[in-house]
Amino acid sequence: MYDTVIKNALVFDGTASRPYEADLALKGPTISEVGRIDHTRSPTVIDAGGCAVAPGFIDMHSHADFSLPVQPTADSLLHQGITSAVVGQCGLSPAPLLEETRQEVVGALGGFFSGVARSLPWGEWSSFEGYLDFLARGGVSLNVLPLVGQGVIRISAKLF
């Protein structure tokens, strides 16, 4: 028994092979089978005829680390098929924040991201681990692949 069967999908599997028509069986959020599937074994059947199915896309250069704390569902990214985002790009990240340089870092980031940076709940974290925990508690919809921004570390260490 499957939770959902997606039938008649044009599958792009991410291996660079040619797309092929197949059915996909899901148990919860996991694809458990791909091929020709008896869809009568599922309470939910989606006919994807004429539609493509592909693995989620990875945004290799994202600044979603500054929007996820206030918009954890990441709707605009998910609607594009992006399921993973590499954050911490351009030397910028919302953490770590040392108490002695916190205002300087937040001010510098505000120069890059203006209104978005001002709306972040900066008091909710100091460490990078604390930032990631904050995201996890908020129920982020994406896989977050974090980089620590070297610019933030340099400001914190007064290397600029």
C-alpha positions as CSV (number, residue, x, y, z in Angstrom):
1,M,0.0,0.0,0.0
2,Y,1.3,3.4,-0.9
3,D,0.1,6.9,0.3
4,T,0.3,8.4,-3.2
5,V,0.9,7.2,-6.7
6,I,1.9,9.7,-9.4
7,K,1.1,8.0,-12.7
8,N,2.1,8.8,-16.3
9,A,4.9,11.2,-15.3
10,L,7.8,12.1,-17.6
11,V,10.7,11.4,-15.3
12,F,13.9,13.4,-15.4
13,D,16.0,11.5,-12.9
14,G,19.0,13.7,-12.7
15,T,21.4,11.2,-14.2
16,A,21.7,12.8,-17.6
17,S,19.8,9.9,-19.1
18,R,16.9,10.5,-21.4
19,P,13.6,11.2,-19.7
20,Y,11.1,8.3,-19.6
21,E,7.5,7.8,-18.7
22,A,6.9,6.1,-15.4
23,D,4.8,6.0,-12.2
24,L,6.1,6.9,-8.8
25,A,4.9,5.5,-5.5
26,L,5.2,7.5,-2.3
27,K,5.1,6.4,1.3
28,G,5.0,9.6,3.2
29,P,7.5,12.0,1.7
30,T,9.7,9.3,0.3
31,I,9.6,7.9,-3.3
32,S,9.5,4.1,-2.6
33,E,9.2,2.8,-6.2
34,V,9.5,4.0,-9.8
35,G,8.2,2.0,-12.7
36,R,4.7,0.7,-13.7
37,I,2.8,0.7,-10.5
38,D,-0.7,-0.7,-9.7
39,H,-2.3,2.6,-8.6
40,T,-5.4,0.8,-7.2
41,R,-3.2,0.2,-4.1
42,S,-3.1,3.9,-3.2
43,P,-5.8,6.2,-1.7
44,T,-4.4,9.1,-3.6
45,V,-3.6,9.0,-7.4
46,I,-2.2,11.9,-9.3
47,D,-2.3,11.7,-13.1
48,A,0.9,13.6,-14.2
49,G,0.3,12.9,-17.9
50,G,2.0,15.7,-19.9
51,C,3.9,16.9,-16.8
52,A,7.5,16.4,-15.8
53,V,8.8,15.0,-12.5
54,A,12.4,15.7,-11.4
55,P,14.5,15.7,-8.3
56,G,14.6,18.9,-6.4
57,F,16.9,21.6,-7.7
58,I,19.8,23.0,-5.7
59,D,20.3,26.8,-5.6
60,M,24.1,26.9,-5.5
61,H,24.2,30.7,-4.8
62,S,21.5,31.8,-2.4
63,H,21.0,34.5,0.1
64,A,18.0,32.7,1.6
65,D,19.8,32.6,4.9
66,F,18.4,36.2,5.3
67,S,14.9,35.4,4.3
68,L,14.3,32.0,5.9
69,P,14.1,33.3,9.5
70,V,11.1,35.4,8.5
71,Q,9.7,33.3,5.7
72,P,10.6,29.7,6.6
73,T,8.3,28.1,4.0
74,A,10.5,29.6,1.2
75,D,7.5,29.6,-1.1
76,S,9.2,31.5,-4.0
77,L,12.0,28.9,-4.1
78,L,9.8,25.8,-3.8
79,H,7.6,27.1,-6.6
80,Q,10.7,27.0,-8.8
81,G,11.4,23.4,-7.8
82,I,14.3,24.4,-5.5
83,T,14.5,22.1,-2.6
84,S,18.1,22.8,-1.4
85,A,19.9,26.1,-1.0
86,V,23.6,26.8,-0.4
87,V,23.6,29.9,1.9
88,G,26.3,32.1,3.3
89,Q,27.4,33.4,0.0
90,C,29.5,36.5,-0.8
91,G,31.1,36.3,2.6
92,L,27.8,37.1,4.3
93,S,25.9,35.1,6.9
94,P,23.6,36.0,9.8
95,A,25.9,34.4,12.3
96,P,28.2,34.2,14.2
97,L,27.4,37.4,16.2
98,L,29.7,38.3,19.0
99,E,28.3,40.6,21.6
100,E,31.1,43.2,21.1
101,T,30.6,43.4,17.4
102,R,26.9,42.4,17.0
103,Q,25.7,45.9,16.1
104,E,28.5,46.5,13.6
105,V,27.8,43.2,11.9
106,V,24.0,43.8,11.8
107,G,24.6,47.3,10.5
108,A,27.0,46.1,7.7
109,L,24.5,43.4,6.7
110,G,21.7,46.0,6.6
111,G,23.7,47.8,4.0
112,F,23.5,44.8,1.7
113,F,20.0,43.6,2.5
114,S,18.3,46.8,3.7
115,G,14.7,46.0,4.8
116,V,15.2,42.3,4.9
117,A,18.1,42.5,7.3
118,R,16.2,44.9,9.6
119,S,13.3,42.5,9.9
120,L,15.4,39.5,11.1
121,P,15.0,38.5,14.8
122,W,18.7,39.1,15.5
123,G,18.3,38.6,19.2
124,E,17.3,34.9,18.7
125,W,20.9,33.7,18.1
126,S,24.6,34.5,18.5
127,S,26.3,31.4,17.4
128,F,26.0,29.7,14.0
129,E,24.6,26.7,15.8
130,G,22.0,28.9,17.4
131,Y,21.1,30.3,14.0
132,L,20.6,26.8,12.5
133,D,18.6,25.7,15.6
134,F,16.4,28.8,15.1
135,L,15.8,27.7,11.5
136,A,15.0,24.2,12.5
137,R,12.5,25.3,15.2
138,G,10.8,27.4,12.5
139,G,10.2,24.4,10.3
140,V,12.2,25.5,7.2
141,S,10.8,23.9,4.0
142,L,14.2,23.7,2.3
143,N,17.4,21.7,2.8
144,V,19.8,24.4,4.0
145,L,23.5,23.9,3.1
146,P,25.2,26.5,5.1
147,L,28.5,28.3,4.7
148,V,29.8,30.7,7.4
149,G,30.4,34.1,5.8
150,Q,34.0,35.0,6.0
151,G,33.0,38.7,5.9
152,V,31.0,38.3,9.1
153,I,34.0,36.6,10.8
154,R,36.3,39.3,9.6
155,I,34.1,42.1,11.0
156,S,33.7,40.2,14.3
157,A,37.5,39.8,14.5
158,K,37.9,43.5,13.5
159,L,40.0,42.5,10.4
160,F,38.4,45.1,8.1
